[in-house]
Amino acid sequence: MSVSGIDLSGALEDGLPLETPQSPASSKALDKDVCEEAPKETNKGEEAEQEVEAPLPQLSAADFRTYNSMAEHMDYFHDNFRRSWTLLDTAVQNNRRPNNLTLKQFLNIGIQFCHHLSMHHNIEEQHIFPILAAKMPEFKSGKNAAELLRQHQEIHKGMDLFEEYLEACRSGELDFEFKVLKVKMLWGDVLWKHLEQEVKTLGAENMRKYWSLEEMRRMPM
């Protein structure tokens, strides 16, 4: 990934480890006798509103890869976060850490996970989402931010407390307990939802609605 000539792929990977509601057409009820005597007149405006959007033509394999490129890159980065979270969550469910990890190593995995995810989100919000938001409401920021941006906020509320606890355990300020860590990981549902939803939003079938092939080739990811 590059922005203004700057390669950001390493930073993201290292973490260090991108319906229209169809308004029902309004109609007036006709007098019953009139309906029986003559066919109902058709309002062309109403017909247009009721028309279903025609499906887009099937993409060639090459065009699909172009439109799906951001989703593939994002899923690669997200897989790193899924692996780290799964390791931590499995230890919580089993009430024991992996046999090949000391307590310090286990805590470090959690702390590094937080650092990497924070960096990943910062790059997205500073360099990726503003470009996408120019055409895609799914990446709108500000007062009425889109769901993906609100998920970032919710994730960081939970992650800050999670990281604070791990840091306190690593420094010896607190004794580590799996039952406490379990409570500190309750934000996992929104994290997992976000990792899946973001990739789907960047998928080929959605991206082709907003961007040309040439625009996709110039995307910073």
N, C-alpha and C positions, 0 to 999 in steps of 0.2 A: 504494500500500500504506500502511496506517495501523495503528499500534499504540497503543491507549489515546488515540486522538484525534490521534496524531502521524503525519504523512504521511511514509512511508518510501520512496515510489516514486522520488522524485528521487535519494535516496542510492543505491538499488540501480541505477537506470539510469545515473546518472553514474559510479557505481562508484568513481567518479562516472560511465562512458560516457554452487516448496512440489511355496495348494493344501493348502489345508490338507492335509497329507499324510494320505492315507486309510490308516488303520491296517488292515492285512489282518485280516479276521475269522478268529479261531482256530476250528478245527474238529477233531473227533475222527473217526478212521477207524472206520467201522462194520465189523462182522464180515461177511465176504463172503456167507455164507449168509443172514444177516439181510437184507442189501441185495437179494438175489435174491427173498426171500420177501415183503418188504413195502416200500412207498415210504419214503424217508428223511424223518424228521420235520424240519420247518423251525423253526429258532430265530429268533423274531421280533427278538431283540436283534441277532443276526448280520445279519439282513436290513437293519435300520436302518443298521448300520455300512457296509454295502455300497452303500447308496443313493447315487447320484451327486447332488451338489448341483444343484438345479434352476436353469437359467439365469435371470438377472434379466430383467424385461420391458424391451423396447426403450424408450429414452428419447426424449422429444419433442425437437425441435431446440432449444427454449428451455431445457429441463432439461439437455440435453447441454452447452450453453454455460455454464450455471451450474456444473456439476460439473467442466467442463474449464477453468474460468477461471484457476486457479492454474497449470496446466500451460502455458497460453498466455502468461501473464505471465513465468513462469520461462524459457520458451524464448526470449522476446524478449531478456531479459537475457543468456542464454547465447549468443545469436547475436553479441552484441558481443564476447564472449570468443573465440568461434570465429574471427571475422574477424581479430582481433589475432594470435591464435596462428597462423593460416594465413599471414598476412603474414610473420611471423618464420620459420616453418618453411619456407616457399617460398624465402626468402632463403638459408637454410641449405642446402637441397637444390641450389640454383643456385650456391651459393658466391659470392653477390654480393647486395648490398642493392638495393632498388628505385632506379631512376635519379633519382627525384624526392626522395629522402631523403638528407640528409647523415648521416654516421656518428652524430653527436650526436642527430639526430632519430630515427634508427633505435633507438638505445639507449634513448631516452626512451619510445618506444612499448613496449618490453619492460618497463621499470621501471614505467610507468603501468599496464600490464596486471597486474602483481603487486599494486600498491596497490589497484586496483579489485576484483580477485578476492578479496583479503583482506577488504576491506570487505563485499563481497557475502556471504562465508561468515560473517563476524561477525554480520551482521544475521540471516541464516538461523538460526544456532545460538542466538542470544539471543532472537529474537522470533517466529520461524516454527516451527522444529522442535519446541520444547517444547509448543506447542499441538497440533501434529499427533501427537506421541508419546503424547498422552493416549489415543488410540484406535488408532494405527498403529504396529506394531512396527518398520516400516521406518525410523522416525525416533528410535528409542530411543537414548539416550546413556548414558554411564557406563562401568562396567567391561566389560560385554559389549555394547558399542555396535553398532548396526546397520551394515550394509555402507556405506551412504551416508556415515555419520559417519566410518567408518574410511578411506573414500576421501578425505575432507577432510584427515585427518592425513597420508596418503601424499602427497597433492598438495602440501601445505605443506612437507614435507621436501625435495621436489625444487625447489619454487619458491624456497625460501630460498636455496639454493645458486645457482640461476639468477639471482636478483636480486642477490646478492652479487657475482657475476661482472660483471654489467652495470654495477653501481655502480663497481666497480674500474676498468672500462674507461673509463667516463665521466670519472672523476677523473684518469685518466692513470696510475694506479698499475699497470695492466696494459695490454699491447697487445691490441687486439681480434683474435680469430681465429675464423673460422667453424667450424673443426674442434673448437675448445673449446666453442663455443656449442652445437654439435650434441650433445655429451655432456651438457651442462647441461639439455638439453631431453628427456631420455629418459623423463621422467615424463608425457610427452604422452599415452601410451596410457591411463593411469588417469584423466587429466583428461577425455579425450574420452568414455571410458566413463561417467564420472560425469555429464557434461553431458547425455548421452542418457538414462541410467537415472533420474536425478532427475525429468526431465520425464515419463517414462513412469509413474513411481510416482504422480505428481500428476495423471495423466490421469483422465478421467471414469469409465472402467470400473473403475478401482481405487478412486477416491474415493467412489463411490456405495456401496461395500461398508461404509463406515465412518460416513459423514456424511449427515445429512438435507439437503434443499435449503435449509432455513432456516439450518442451521449453515454451509453453504457460503457463503451470502450474508453471514455475519458474519465470515468469514475475513479476516485482516489482509493480504490480498494480492489 
